[in-house]
């Protein structure tokens, strides 16, 4: 609003001279100049007081002493007017008048009061009997005035009164905001305001991240509806195509917000069940609303941030950020494998996207709802941070209905399928993950294209060994009453020792005649299969199953003898 301080209708010099001439033409009636001011005598010759008289196109006011008033607010018949320095009534003008009560100490008192005088010269004002806010339209903007015509500003209540003090912005749901003492126009839309929040450290059901607003002196966004009232208690209000959240006092929330559960670092009550922090029921109630300068809710989108302390206390304390994804309702995705833009991603109980090699157990018969995601350091009895640990743990985890997945490295996170190279403890390993089916992306276990895999890892001989033995053992689960298959890989020494210990290997000196070998063992593969449900396969350094080899010499000059794919003997040289 462009206001003009004391810019009023000013009479020209010619007009003043004409006025003086007309006034002087009357002897005892009309306008007379006395003692440097103008007075007015009525027909009876009496000096008029507290009355308006017109001269030309302008009205002038005679005060209680009969003198023409100048540069002052005039109270007349319960209305307020303003006469300029020439004494003429001001119309259709803003006027700033010095506040006589201003002493510089009270920040709620303005230096000047603004008035607006309409076409009849009367100041716009509210009714002294009104108990609701009544705004006046001035040049396309709305203003509110008190019953003395003074423009109000700042926070205005539904009762039409100005609210002051640190908590003025909190009072009631129907507050208006009308700028500062030199503005006063009713605010519509967004406005960025300095406030004092003496309760900034108290959480409530309309929780906004404690890391964002951690001081009583805040600058916050507010939004005022078309009727001028501030927006309050909104969980996802659409404004210009974006979703925003507002707390119970009208402040736009920012960053992490939770509505449907109480923020907690321990447990949260959901219905009649208490859910701890770090469960999907709790996590999916969180939403992310961008920075304090933006505040637009992330919907169907990615964002990488540090979690709220009540979402993951450890990551918050360590300032550890993660990738998160919000669904169409703005809720966090958690404990789920979700397809996003044609790719699949895994999210843990805290809503964090996972990357790298993971073992996943699903809820019941689901292939998307995750019960548990294991990283390589989550369990002491099932580590897979080295090659040996992976092979030792894979069968255990497969038996517990875990599936091995690979979600790329670093910030990739997209589920990988088919043949992949996976780094474990600084070394690269060949993996095979399902290309299709219900468990798309799960590591292959068993034989594929004459090669054996364990939870996706290709079982093959080391380069130095040249050949190794795949052990395939059918294991009975007494509790479940079902059979399972376990896979492992053995060096030649391990194979010979196991075969001897279990009675599958029988020394045969006849096979040593004329040769350089000092020992030979016949291998009873049929006995291994019938007695212990175990099958052995010979593989090379590419993992291919060998067939009908008669001189398959390993890196230590031990030779395997095969009949078809069955190992029937081993030569040993000291």
DAFENTA-V113979 format. One record per pair of residues at least 24 apart in sequence whose C-alpha atoms are under 6 Angstrom apart, sorted by the first residue. I is the first residue (numbers start at 1). J is the second residue. D is the distance in whole Angstrom. If there is no record, write none. Layout:
I,J,D
I,J,D
This chain:
3,94,6
5,95,5
5,96,5
6,95,5
8,90,6
38,67,6
38,68,5
39,66,6
39,67,5
39,68,6
58,88,6
59,88,6
59,89,5
60,87,6
60,88,5
80,122,6
80,123,5
81,121,6
81,122,5
81,123,6
90,121,6
91,117,5
91,118,5
91,119,5
91,121,5
92,117,5
92,118,5
92,119,5
93,117,5
113,150,6
114,150,6
114,151,5
115,149,6
115,150,5
115,151,6
123,149,5
124,149,6
125,149,4
131,159,5
132,158,5
132,159,4
132,160,5
133,158,5
133,159,5
133,160,4
142,185,6
142,186,5
143,185,5
143,186,6
153,178,5
153,179,6
153,180,6
153,181,6
153,184,5
154,178,5
154,179,5
154,180,6
166,196,6
170,249,5
174,229,5
175,229,5
175,230,6
176,228,6
176,229,5
188,224,5
188,225,6
188,226,6
188,228,6
189,223,5
189,224,5
190,222,6
190,223,5
191,221,6
191,222,6
192,220,6
192,221,4
193,219,5
193,220,5
194,218,6
194,219,4
205,259,6
205,262,6
206,247,6
206,259,6
207,257,5
207,258,6
208,253,6
208,256,6
208,257,5
209,256,5
209,308,6
221,252,5
222,251,5
222,252,6
242,296,6
243,296,6
243,297,5
244,296,5
244,297,6
254,289,5
254,290,6
254,291,6
254,292,5
254,295,5
255,288,5
255,289,5
255,290,5
255,291,6
256,287,6
256,288,5
257,286,6
257,287,5
258,285,6
258,286,5
260,285,6
263,310,6
264,310,5
265,310,5
278,349,5
278,350,5
279,349,5
280,334,5
280,335,6
280,349,5
283,350,6
284,331,5
284,332,5
285,331,6
286,331,6
286,332,6
287,330,6
287,331,5
299,326,5
299,327,6
299,328,5
299,330,5
300,326,5
300,327,5
300,328,5
301,325,6
301,326,6
322,352,6
323,352,6
323,353,5
324,352,5
324,353,6
335,370,5
336,368,5
336,369,5
336,370,5
337,368,5
344,414,6
344,415,5
345,414,5
345,415,6
355,407,5
355,408,6
355,409,6
355,413,4
356,406,5
356,407,5
356,408,5
356,409,5
357,405,6
357,406,4
358,404,6
358,405,5
359,402,6
359,403,5
359,404,4
360,402,5
360,403,5
361,402,4
386,424,6
386,425,5
395,486,6
403,442,6
404,442,5
404,443,5
404,455,6
405,441,6
405,442,5
405,443,6
417,441,5
430,458,6
431,456,5
431,457,4
431,458,6
432,456,5
450,544,6
450,545,6
451,543,6
451,544,5
459,543,6
460,541,5
460,543,4
461,540,5
461,541,4
462,541,6
463,541,6
464,555,6
465,554,5
465,555,4
466,540,6
466,541,6
466,554,5
466,555,6
467,539,6
467,540,5
467,554,5
468,538,6
468,539,6
469,537,5
469,538,5
470,536,6
470,537,5
471,535,6
471,536,5
472,534,6
472,535,5
473,533,6
473,534,4
474,533,5
517,572,6
517,573,5
518,573,5
519,571,6
519,572,5
520,570,6
520,571,5
521,569,5
521,570,5
522,568,6
522,569,4
523,568,5
523,569,5
